[in-house]
Amino acid sequence: MTRLENDDIVVIRRRMVATREEVFKEWTNPEGMAAWMCPDGIVSAAVQLDARVGGALRIVMRTETEAFEHWGEFTIVDPPAKLAFTWCAAATDFQPSLVTVELLEAENKHCDLILTHERLRRPEIRNQYRGGWEGIVTRLQARLAVEQRG
């Protein structure tokens, strides 16, 4: 069951032109994830992950002049339906937040992605992450569209 956005939660919903299996694979493939885990202003990302419950996640996003490190641990790995992982960064005051990615079947071999990022305690951080996740999901959609054509 998904939660509605409230004071400490950001929710991104998007129809993906891919199956749940294809989208889940993107979320568990570090090389693929590095290609789309780049919100506006980020020129590259390095991703390390061990997609199993208790496995580590580390993402370093780089602008032309700065690096932003994010890390966490997978808490749910339920292919192809759901992933959840803790998310720590300077923007979360180094406190663990929680990201959940749900993939629901839709018609025509599509799926609905629902990304929920919770435990974001400050409004400016929620706004920052809302924009970041929107950009990331848009890049993921573009990557999947290219793969569908290719």
Backbone bond lengths (Angstrom), bond angles and torsions (degrees), N, CA, C in turn:
res aa  C-N    CA-C-N  psi(-1)  N-CA   C-N-CA  omega(-1)  CA-C   N-CA-C  phi
1 M - - - 1.447 - - 1.523 109.18 -
2 T 1.307 117.65 136.30 1.452 121.54 -179.00 1.521 110.28 -93.66
3 R 1.312 114.61 155.51 1.464 120.69 179.70 1.521 109.39 -103.05
4 L 1.291 116.06 155.14 1.454 121.51 174.92 1.517 109.37 -87.03
5 E 1.314 115.64 152.95 1.455 120.30 179.35 1.533 109.61 -65.91
6 N 1.322 115.53 133.56 1.463 119.89 175.16 1.523 108.61 -139.00
7 D 1.303 117.84 -152.61 1.455 121.31 -171.78 1.522 115.71 -63.68
8 D 1.311 119.34 -25.05 1.463 118.30 -179.03 1.519 113.22 -124.89
9 I 1.342 116.94 18.03 1.464 121.52 -173.49 1.529 111.12 -128.50
10 V 1.324 114.63 140.28 1.461 122.63 169.81 1.520 106.73 -115.31
11 V 1.340 116.61 132.88 1.458 121.51 178.41 1.528 108.34 -125.22
12 I 1.338 115.63 128.36 1.460 122.62 176.70 1.528 107.17 -117.95
13 R 1.329 116.54 127.10 1.466 121.35 179.02 1.525 108.01 -120.20
14 R 1.334 115.80 134.49 1.456 118.50 -179.47 1.526 110.84 -153.81
15 R 1.321 116.58 137.00 1.466 122.02 172.97 1.528 107.26 -80.48
16 M 1.313 116.16 126.33 1.462 121.98 -178.88 1.523 109.21 -104.72
17 V 1.322 116.47 137.85 1.457 122.33 178.58 1.529 107.34 -88.52
18 A 1.318 114.79 64.09 1.465 122.97 -178.85 1.521 107.69 -169.09
19 T 1.309 116.04 162.42 1.454 120.51 177.54 1.523 110.01 -77.28
20 R 1.325 115.85 164.96 1.471 120.05 175.53 1.515 110.01 -58.35
21 E 1.324 117.53 -40.25 1.467 120.96 -178.59 1.529 111.33 -62.06
22 E 1.326 116.17 -41.83 1.473 120.00 179.77 1.529 111.42 -66.36
23 V 1.314 116.89 -42.40 1.461 120.51 -179.76 1.531 110.15 -69.08
24 F 1.313 117.43 -42.82 1.464 120.92 178.50 1.530 109.90 -58.75
25 K 1.329 116.43 -42.59 1.469 120.77 179.30 1.530 110.79 -58.85
26 E 1.332 117.25 -40.01 1.471 120.32 178.36 1.532 111.55 -61.66
27 W 1.332 116.39 -37.22 1.465 120.60 -178.40 1.529 112.64 -75.76
28 T 1.322 117.59 -11.37 1.462 120.06 -177.46 1.525 112.33 -119.05
29 N 1.326 117.73 9.43 1.456 123.66 179.53 1.530 108.44 -111.81
30 P 1.334 119.01 107.96 1.464 119.95 -175.03 1.522 113.61 -61.04
31 E 1.330 118.65 -37.89 1.462 120.30 179.96 1.526 110.71 -66.20
32 G 1.334 116.15 -44.35 1.453 119.71 177.80 1.521 111.73 -64.75
33 M 1.329 115.95 -44.53 1.457 120.34 -178.51 1.533 111.42 -60.95
34 A 1.328 117.15 -35.72 1.470 120.73 179.50 1.526 111.04 -60.76
35 A 1.327 117.15 -27.55 1.464 121.16 -178.60 1.527 112.94 -75.20
36 W 1.330 118.20 -26.73 1.464 119.49 -175.52 1.524 114.16 -121.58
37 M 1.308 118.75 -5.15 1.466 121.32 179.90 1.535 109.41 -84.86
38 C 1.337 114.15 54.19 1.463 121.35 -174.68 1.526 109.97 -135.68
39 P 1.321 118.29 90.24 1.465 119.04 175.55 1.530 109.97 -68.68
40 D 1.315 116.40 175.15 1.464 121.45 -178.97 1.526 111.55 -49.62
41 G 1.316 115.34 135.03 1.455 121.26 178.32 1.516 113.84 90.50
42 I 1.304 117.19 -15.16 1.467 121.32 179.79 1.521 107.79 -91.54
43 V 1.331 116.72 127.95 1.461 120.47 -177.79 1.524 112.64 -98.05
44 S 1.330 117.38 -21.16 1.465 120.12 176.84 1.523 109.66 -158.49
45 A 1.325 113.80 160.17 1.465 120.28 176.20 1.521 108.19 -139.38
46 A 1.303 115.37 141.36 1.464 122.08 172.42 1.522 106.30 -113.01
47 V 1.335 116.48 131.01 1.460 121.16 -173.92 1.522 109.39 -127.22
48 Q 1.319 114.34 131.99 1.459 121.81 170.20 1.518 105.94 -126.73
49 L 1.340 116.45 133.06 1.455 117.88 178.52 1.517 110.61 -154.21
50 D 1.314 113.52 153.18 1.459 123.55 175.18 1.521 105.32 -128.14
51 A 1.349 116.11 91.79 1.462 122.14 -169.48 1.528 111.91 -76.96
52 R 1.327 114.68 72.81 1.466 122.44 172.85 1.517 106.14 -147.66
53 V 1.308 116.92 155.60 1.464 119.82 179.12 1.530 108.08 -57.18
54 G 1.318 116.09 126.78 1.456 122.20 -176.41 1.517 113.40 90.71
55 G 1.342 117.11 -10.46 1.458 121.44 179.72 1.524 111.53 -74.52
56 A 1.316 115.80 152.20 1.460 122.04 -175.75 1.526 112.09 -87.24
57 L 1.331 114.31 154.59 1.457 124.11 175.22 1.530 106.96 -133.27
58 R 1.338 116.77 131.64 1.465 121.14 176.01 1.518 107.40 -141.22
59 I 1.321 115.56 126.56 1.461 122.01 179.28 1.519 107.78 -130.46
60 V 1.319 116.18 126.58 1.459 121.42 174.73 1.526 107.08 -114.49
61 M 1.326 115.82 113.41 1.460 122.62 178.63 1.523 107.42 -98.03
62 R 1.338 116.14 136.42 1.465 120.76 -176.67 1.523 111.74 -123.90
63 T 1.337 113.89 135.31 1.462 120.46 166.98 1.528 105.80 -96.05
64 E 1.308 117.37 -170.70 1.468 120.22 176.24 1.529 111.71 -64.54
65 T 1.339 117.06 -25.66 1.466 119.64 -172.77 1.526 115.45 -126.35
66 E 1.338 118.18 -12.32 1.462 120.56 -174.47 1.527 111.46 -134.60
67 A 1.320 114.55 160.96 1.464 121.62 173.33 1.527 108.43 -125.06
68 F 1.327 115.57 140.01 1.461 121.92 -179.97 1.521 107.88 -123.80
69 E 1.321 116.22 115.26 1.453 120.91 -177.31 1.528 110.34 -96.33
70 H 1.334 114.88 137.58 1.463 123.67 176.73 1.514 106.60 -130.12
71 W 1.314 117.45 141.86 1.455 120.12 179.20 1.511 109.28 -149.36
72 G 1.323 114.17 161.58 1.454 119.15 179.28 1.507 110.79 -178.72
73 E 1.337 113.22 -164.49 1.457 121.00 -176.85 1.525 108.42 -141.94
74 F 1.324 115.53 137.79 1.463 120.04 177.69 1.528 109.72 -69.93
75 T 1.333 115.59 131.15 1.457 121.28 178.58 1.535 111.75 -110.44
76 I 1.334 116.60 -24.29 1.462 122.48 175.45 1.522 107.98 -138.75
77 V 1.322 116.82 130.47 1.464 122.70 171.50 1.523 105.52 -136.19
78 D 1.334 115.91 99.40 1.465 122.77 -174.43 1.537 108.78 -129.27
79 P 1.357 116.60 80.41 1.468 119.18 -176.10 1.529 111.77 -66.87
80 P 1.307 118.77 142.69 1.463 128.08 -8.34 1.524 112.03 -98.58
81 A 1.322 117.00 25.49 1.464 120.89 -168.38 1.527 115.26 -95.62
82 K 1.341 118.08 -35.64 1.469 117.26 -167.85 1.526 111.39 -157.41
83 L 1.321 113.80 140.34 1.465 123.35 171.04 1.518 107.51 -132.38
84 A 1.310 116.71 144.80 1.461 120.69 171.42 1.517 107.68 -143.36
85 F 1.334 114.97 144.51 1.453 120.02 179.01 1.519 109.59 -152.70
86 T 1.325 114.58 149.34 1.452 118.59 173.41 1.523 107.21 -73.84
87 W 1.341 114.97 157.45 1.465 121.24 -175.48 1.519 107.12 -142.16
88 C 1.314 116.06 113.17 1.462 122.03 178.11 1.522 108.68 -118.70
89 A 1.318 115.12 142.95 1.465 121.20 178.82 1.523 107.82 -166.16
90 A 1.309 115.87 169.63 1.464 119.28 175.12 1.528 109.97 -57.01
91 A 1.341 117.05 -37.22 1.469 120.96 -178.34 1.526 112.65 -65.65
92 T 1.331 117.99 -22.79 1.468 120.49 176.60 1.527 110.55 -97.87
93 D 1.344 116.04 17.80 1.472 122.02 -177.22 1.526 111.18 57.36
94 F 1.351 114.42 31.17 1.466 122.16 178.92 1.533 112.37 61.24
95 Q 1.338 115.88 19.77 1.461 121.97 175.02 1.519 108.21 -100.63
96 P 1.322 118.07 141.57 1.467 118.78 -178.58 1.523 112.45 -68.61
97 S 1.315 114.02 127.72 1.463 120.74 167.98 1.522 105.59 -105.56
98 L 1.321 117.74 -179.03 1.460 120.26 -176.19 1.517 109.91 -133.22
99 V 1.339 115.92 128.19 1.463 122.73 176.46 1.527 107.66 -111.88
100 T 1.333 115.65 128.31 1.462 121.68 176.55 1.520 108.04 -122.98
101 V 1.335 116.14 131.30 1.460 122.63 177.76 1.521 106.83 -117.03
102 E 1.328 115.93 115.24 1.457 121.88 177.39 1.522 108.78 -108.86
103 L 1.328 116.26 138.74 1.457 122.35 179.78 1.522 108.65 -123.03
104 L 1.324 115.85 114.48 1.455 122.46 -176.72 1.524 109.65 -108.78
105 E 1.310 116.62 137.22 1.467 120.32 178.98 1.521 110.47 -62.59
106 A 1.336 114.58 142.40 1.462 121.81 174.40 1.526 107.69 -136.09
107 E 1.324 116.10 173.04 1.465 119.50 -176.98 1.525 111.89 -70.10
108 N 1.333 115.14 163.73 1.471 123.34 175.30 1.518 113.98 58.71
109 K 1.325 117.36 38.44 1.471 122.35 178.99 1.524 112.19 57.93
110 H 1.314 115.88 36.31 1.460 122.76 174.56 1.530 107.39 -110.23
111 C 1.333 114.80 170.84 1.461 118.63 172.54 1.516 109.19 -144.61
112 D 1.307 115.01 160.19 1.459 121.64 175.61 1.513 108.22 -102.48
113 L 1.313 115.48 124.89 1.458 122.15 176.94 1.524 107.68 -97.35
114 I 1.324 115.81 129.74 1.466 121.17 173.53 1.521 106.23 -123.96
115 L 1.314 115.50 112.11 1.459 122.00 178.91 1.523 107.82 -105.01
116 T 1.303 116.07 123.81 1.462 122.13 179.58 1.519 108.52 -119.68
117 H 1.325 116.66 123.26 1.464 121.31 176.44 1.520 106.51 -117.11
118 E 1.327 115.44 114.84 1.463 119.74 -175.63 1.518 111.84 -119.58
119 R 1.331 113.82 169.58 1.466 123.66 -176.28 1.527 111.43 71.98
120 L 1.321 116.35 34.22 1.461 122.06 175.55 1.522 106.77 -98.20
121 R 1.295 116.21 102.03 1.463 121.71 -165.05 1.520 115.72 -80.88
122 R 1.331 118.19 -21.21 1.469 119.62 -176.70 1.528 110.93 -113.25
123 P 1.339 118.08 137.37 1.470 120.83 -177.78 1.525 113.54 -56.37
124 E 1.325 118.44 -40.28 1.465 119.65 -178.48 1.526 111.71 -66.61
125 I 1.320 116.76 -30.92 1.466 120.61 177.07 1.530 109.59 -73.17
126 R 1.330 117.52 -40.95 1.468 119.65 176.39 1.527 110.50 -58.75
127 N 1.326 116.79 -43.94 1.467 120.36 179.35 1.525 110.90 -64.09
128 Q 1.317 116.82 -40.91 1.465 121.05 178.19 1.524 110.18 -61.50
129 Y 1.329 116.78 -48.44 1.462 120.00 -179.08 1.526 112.20 -68.68
130 R 1.330 118.12 -35.60 1.464 120.09 177.76 1.534 109.16 -58.18
131 G 1.324 116.66 -48.50 1.462 120.21 178.41 1.519 112.10 -65.11
132 G 1.324 117.05 -40.61 1.461 120.88 179.33 1.509 112.38 -62.71
133 W 1.332 116.84 -48.63 1.468 119.96 -179.70 1.518 111.41 -65.74
134 E 1.338 118.09 -36.91 1.474 120.39 176.50 1.527 109.87 -58.80
135 G 1.330 117.01 -46.03 1.459 120.76 179.01 1.519 112.52 -64.26
136 I 1.318 116.31 -41.38 1.465 121.27 179.81 1.526 110.43 -64.08
137 V 1.325 117.96 -46.47 1.462 120.85 -178.98 1.537 109.94 -65.68
138 T 1.321 118.16 -35.95 1.465 121.01 176.72 1.529 110.29 -62.97
139 R 1.332 117.19 -42.42 1.472 119.78 177.77 1.528 111.09 -66.33
140 L 1.324 117.42 -37.55 1.459 120.48 176.70 1.529 109.75 -62.65
141 Q 1.334 117.64 -44.37 1.463 121.24 178.07 1.525 110.85 -58.26
142 A 1.327 116.80 -43.79 1.464 120.90 -179.77 1.528 110.67 -63.45
143 R 1.310 117.17 -41.97 1.472 120.68 178.79 1.526 110.70 -62.48
144 L 1.319 117.22 -44.42 1.458 120.95 179.74 1.531 111.01 -65.14
145 A 1.322 118.04 -37.09 1.463 121.36 178.72 1.523 110.29 -63.76
146 V 1.323 117.67 -41.54 1.466 121.60 177.69 1.528 109.87 -63.57
147 E 1.326 116.98 -43.37 1.465 120.34 179.58 1.524 110.96 -63.75
148 Q 1.328 118.23 -36.81 1.458 121.42 179.12 1.532 110.86 -64.77
149 R 1.342 116.78 -37.09 1.462 121.30 179.79 1.523 111.65 -76.90
150 G 1.350 115.83 -30.68 1.463 120.94 -173.12 1.470 112.17 -81.81
